[in-house]
Amino acid sequence: MYETTYHRPSSLDEAAQLMSGSGGEGKFVSGGMTLIPTMKQRLAAPSDLIDLRHVDALKGIEVNGRHIRIGGGTTHAEVAQSDAIKAVCPGICELAGLIGDPAVRHMGTIGGSIANNDPAADYPAAMRALGATIHTTKREVAADDFFTGLFETALEEDEIVTAVSFEAPDQCAYEKFRNPASRYAMCGVFVAKRDGGVKVAVTGAGSDGVFRWDAAEQALSQNFDPSALDGLSVDEGMMMSDLHGTSAYRANLVKVVTKRAARNAAGH
Ligand SMILES: Cc1cc2nc3c(=O)[nH]c(=O)nc-3n(C[C@H](O)[C@H](O)[C@H](O)COP(=O)(O)OP(=O)(O)OC[C@H]3O[C@@H](n4cnc5c(N)ncnc54)[C@H](O)[C@@H]3O)c2cc1C
């Protein structure tokens, strides 16, 4: 048995003070969809749980023209159901609607998901393909610099993800090949096209977590058609291999799923 003290701050300042008072042993909790199971398994035993769900500054979705800002405490269900986002960037709503099951989508938050950076989580792929900015209580970080490895991010222990923001691309789509048991991605690919080119980000497959597939980006930037990916492949040595699938299987999945995402984004 171990003791955990639960706190319910109503502002970011209060949350930060509680964290500094915990001597580095506390944890923020949002939806609790990852942290609470981890605590139940005794893989985490925080001295203090600092609940972010009642902090108004983390709530809300703002869409101004094509500029989208999603508060860190926004649930996956809120993103999936946002008509304002859907009107300019339907791909991210589709992605949010594919996360877990209804209970996970109604509790889990975008801030918790990207802070956790599970190598099979969906949002990291969208953040990188959309060129998103991650807003925290201390700074703004480009998505490409935020995700640093398996379950690793640029966040410091006492730093809170307050929001993510990005410009809606001209066309985008997310395609996911699910593990039928966990519903996490065996491979998930977000494709986003703008005037300046195409970005392709892959989750669930890379041995170092989410990655951008440069060769696919160049090919699709020249010809935004799935056939542009013919002849391309990812390095099998950089893919995850586990009881769910070998690295060779995942390398093949990356190509198949990227083609599907490109086809959907292109409106084929
Ligand atoms: C059955 C099941 C199926 C799932 N399927 C999927 C899936 O298909 N795809 C997918 O992407 N995810 C899936 N998830 C994970 C889910 O999306 C979680 O919501 C997400 O991983 C964590 O979000 P949370 O808000 O619950 O965070 P919590 O569990 O509360 O916290 C997770 C971590 O992030 C930290 N944290 C939380 N909020 C913040 C913040 N604002 N700033 C800084 N740090 C913060 C916490 O301290 C903790 O370390 C699944 C989970 C379950 C239980």
The ligand as a MOL file (V3000), in Angstrom:
LIG
                    3D

  0  0  0     0  0            999 V3000
M  V30 BEGIN CTAB
M  V30 COUNTS 53 58 0 0 0
M  V30 BEGIN ATOM
M  V30 1 C -8.6370 0.8500 -23.1810 0
M  V30 2 C -7.8420 2.0120 -23.7090 0
M  V30 3 C -7.7090 2.1590 -25.0810 0
M  V30 4 C -6.9770 3.2250 -25.5970 0
M  V30 5 N -6.8610 3.3370 -26.9470 0
M  V30 6 C -6.1540 4.3640 -27.4530 0
M  V30 7 C -6.0420 4.5190 -28.8590 0
M  V30 8 O -6.5820 3.7770 -29.6720 0
M  V30 9 N -5.2970 5.5840 -29.3180 0
M  V30 10 C -4.6880 6.4690 -28.4770 0
M  V30 11 O -4.0530 7.4100 -28.9410 0
M  V30 12 N -4.8100 6.3540 -27.1350 0
M  V30 13 C -5.5350 5.3310 -26.6070 0
M  V30 14 N -5.6610 5.2370 -25.2640 0
M  V30 15 C -5.0290 6.2470 -24.3940 0
M  V30 16 C -5.9750 7.4180 -24.1950 0
M  V30 17 O -6.0520 8.1610 -25.3940 0
M  V30 18 C -5.5440 8.3570 -23.0550 0
M  V30 19 O -6.4980 9.3270 -23.0020 0
M  V30 20 C -4.2370 9.0920 -23.1990 0
M  V30 21 O -3.1650 8.2570 -23.4150 0
M  V30 22 C -3.9020 9.8580 -21.9240 0
M  V30 23 O -4.7820 10.9170 -21.7560 0
M  V30 24 P -5.3980 11.2420 -20.3330 0
M  V30 25 O -6.0310 12.5710 -20.4450 0
M  V30 26 O -6.2440 10.1080 -19.8650 0
M  V30 27 O -4.0710 11.3790 -19.4430 0
M  V30 28 P -3.7170 10.8100 -17.9920 0
M  V30 29 O -3.8410 9.3380 -17.9690 0
M  V30 30 O -4.4370 11.5850 -16.9700 0
M  V30 31 O -2.1760 11.2230 -17.9480 0
M  V30 32 C -1.2220 10.6120 -18.7710 0
M  V30 33 C 0.1490 11.2510 -18.5400 0
M  V30 34 O 0.1640 12.5830 -19.0370 0
M  V30 35 C 0.3980 13.5360 -17.9810 0
M  V30 36 N -0.5130 14.6470 -18.2540 0
M  V30 37 C -1.8640 14.5920 -18.3360 0
M  V30 38 N -2.3450 15.7670 -18.7400 0
M  V30 39 C -1.2850 16.5840 -18.9150 0
M  V30 40 C -1.1390 17.9320 -19.3490 0
M  V30 41 N -2.1850 18.6950 -19.7270 0
M  V30 42 N 0.1170 18.4510 -19.4070 0
M  V30 43 C 1.1940 17.7070 -19.0680 0
M  V30 44 N 1.1190 16.4240 -18.6480 0
M  V30 45 C -0.1160 15.8710 -18.5970 0
M  V30 46 C 0.1260 12.7830 -16.6880 0
M  V30 47 O 0.9000 13.2890 -15.6180 0
M  V30 48 C 0.5240 11.3670 -17.0640 0
M  V30 49 O 1.9280 11.2240 -16.9610 0
M  V30 50 C -6.3790 4.1760 -24.7230 0
M  V30 51 C -6.5340 4.0170 -23.3310 0
M  V30 52 C -7.2510 2.9580 -22.8240 0
M  V30 53 C -7.4070 2.8410 -21.3400 0
M  V30 END ATOM
M  V30 BEGIN BOND
M  V30 1 1 1 2
M  V30 2 1 2 3
M  V30 3 2 2 52
M  V30 4 2 3 4
M  V30 5 1 4 5
M  V30 6 1 4 50
M  V30 7 2 5 6
M  V30 8 1 6 7
M  V30 9 1 6 13
M  V30 10 2 7 8
M  V30 11 1 7 9
M  V30 12 1 9 10
M  V30 13 2 10 11
M  V30 14 1 10 12
M  V30 15 2 12 13
M  V30 16 1 13 14
M  V30 17 1 14 15
M  V30 18 1 14 50
M  V30 19 1 15 16
M  V30 20 1 16 17
M  V30 21 1 16 18
M  V30 22 1 18 19
M  V30 23 1 18 20
M  V30 24 1 20 21
M  V30 25 1 20 22
M  V30 26 1 22 23
M  V30 27 1 23 24
M  V30 28 2 24 25
M  V30 29 1 24 26
M  V30 30 1 24 27
M  V30 31 1 27 28
M  V30 32 2 28 29
M  V30 33 1 28 30
M  V30 34 1 28 31
M  V30 35 1 31 32
M  V30 36 1 32 33
M  V30 37 1 33 34
M  V30 38 1 33 48
M  V30 39 1 34 35
M  V30 40 1 35 36
M  V30 41 1 35 46
M  V30 42 1 36 37
M  V30 43 1 36 45
M  V30 44 2 37 38
M  V30 45 1 38 39
M  V30 46 1 39 40
M  V30 47 2 39 45
M  V30 48 1 40 41
M  V30 49 2 40 42
M  V30 50 1 42 43
M  V30 51 2 43 44
M  V30 52 1 44 45
M  V30 53 1 46 47
M  V30 54 1 46 48
M  V30 55 1 48 49
M  V30 56 2 50 51
M  V30 57 1 51 52
M  V30 58 1 52 53
M  V30 END BOND
M  V30 END CTAB
M  END
